[in-house]
Amino acid sequence: MTNSTETPERMPINFSQKLDLIDDLWQPRVVAEMNDYQFKLVRIEGDFVWHDHPETDETFIVIDGILRIDFRDGFVRLGPGEMFVVPRGVEHKPYAEREVRLLLIEPRGVLNTGNAGGERTAANDRWI
């Protein structure tokens, strides 16, 4: 058995530590990439905007809190340790009554508001 040597390429990513570095809500930060996909951490609270992503699915993984994802015909509620994939082209609106900490997985370059735009649109490729 060999000893593990932690180098920048072999450092584990601690979600809690990274989330504690994020001061603003609804502003995802990239923590890793795999092929063309980005893993983004984000803190959210309150209502988001109705939007869709016509070209890609979007994965939500709840780390802490209760997330509701609204659809035009219903909703899904997620708690810590739960995951949901919103299929491409499906209009949705995340909502958090209290702060929720999430991991998002989506292709590089996807805007958080899709084509809806507005004040909640976050800059892409912001690493933490």
C-alpha positions in Angstrom: 0.0 0.0 0.0 1.3 3.5 -0.9 0.9 6.7 1.0 -1.3 9.4 -0.5 0.5 12.5 -1.3 -1.7 15.6 -1.5 -0.7 17.8 -4.4 -2.9 20.5 -6.0 -4.2 17.8 -8.4 -4.9 15.4 -5.6 -6.6 17.7 -3.0 -10.1 16.7 -2.1 -12.8 19.4 -2.5 -14.6 20.1 0.7 -18.0 21.4 -0.1 -18.6 23.0 3.3 -15.4 24.9 3.2 -15.9 26.1 -0.3 -19.5 27.2 0.4 -18.3 29.2 3.5 -16.2 31.3 1.1 -19.3 32.3 -1.0 -20.8 35.5 0.4 -23.5 36.2 -2.2 -26.7 34.3 -3.1 -27.6 33.0 -6.5 -24.0 33.3 -7.8 -22.6 29.8 -8.6 -18.9 29.1 -8.3 -17.0 26.4 -10.1 -15.1 24.0 -7.9 -14.2 21.4 -10.6 -14.5 20.4 -14.2 -14.9 16.9 -15.8 -14.6 16.9 -19.5 -17.0 19.7 -20.6 -19.0 19.7 -17.4 -18.6 22.0 -14.4 -19.4 21.3 -10.8 -20.7 24.5 -9.2 -21.5 25.3 -5.6 -24.2 28.0 -4.9 -26.1 29.4 -1.9 -29.7 30.3 -2.6 -32.6 31.8 -0.8 -36.0 33.1 -2.0 -37.4 32.9 -5.5 -35.5 32.5 -8.7 -36.8 33.2 -12.3 -38.7 31.0 -14.6 -36.2 29.6 -17.2 -35.1 26.6 -19.2 -32.0 25.3 -20.8 -32.9 24.2 -24.3 -29.6 22.5 -25.0 -28.9 20.6 -21.8 -30.1 18.9 -18.7 -29.3 20.5 -15.3 -28.5 18.5 -12.1 -29.3 19.8 -8.6 -27.8 18.1 -5.6 -28.8 19.5 -2.2 -26.1 19.7 0.4 -28.0 21.6 3.1 -31.6 22.9 3.3 -34.8 22.2 1.5 -35.1 23.1 -2.2 -38.3 23.3 -4.2 -38.1 23.2 -7.9 -41.4 24.5 -9.5 -42.6 23.4 -12.9 -45.6 24.8 -14.7 -47.6 21.6 -13.8 -46.2 20.9 -10.3 -43.0 20.8 -8.2 -40.4 18.5 -6.7 -39.0 19.0 -3.2 -35.4 18.0 -2.3 -33.7 17.6 1.0 -30.0 17.1 2.0 -28.4 14.3 0.1 -31.0 14.3 -2.7 -30.6 14.9 -6.4 -32.9 15.8 -9.3 -32.2 16.2 -13.0 -34.2 18.8 -14.8 -34.5 17.6 -18.5 -33.4 20.0 -21.2 -36.0 22.4 -22.4 -38.2 22.0 -19.2 -39.2 25.4 -17.7 -38.5 25.5 -14.0 -38.0 27.9 -11.1 -35.9 27.0 -8.0 -37.2 28.3 -4.6 -35.8 28.1 -1.1 -37.8 29.4 1.9 -34.5 29.4 3.9 -31.0 29.2 2.7 -30.1 26.1 0.6 -26.6 25.0 -0.3 -26.4 23.2 -3.7 -24.1 21.5 -6.0 -25.0 22.1 -9.7 -23.7 20.0 -12.6 -24.0 21.4 -16.1 -21.9 21.9 -19.2 -19.4 24.7 -19.2 -20.9 28.0 -20.5 -24.5 27.4 -19.4 -26.1 30.6 -18.0 -27.9 30.0 -14.7 -31.0 31.9 -16.0 -31.0 30.2 -19.5 -32.4 32.6 -22.0 -34.5 34.5 -19.4 -31.7 36.9 -18.4 -32.3 39.5 -15.8 -30.7 40.6 -12.5 -30.1 37.0 -11.3 -27.9 36.1 -14.2 -24.5 35.1 -12.9 -21.2 35.4 -14.6 -19.8 32.1 -15.9 -16.5 30.5 -15.0 -16.1 32.1 -11.6 -13.9 29.6 -9.6 -13.6 29.3 -5.9 
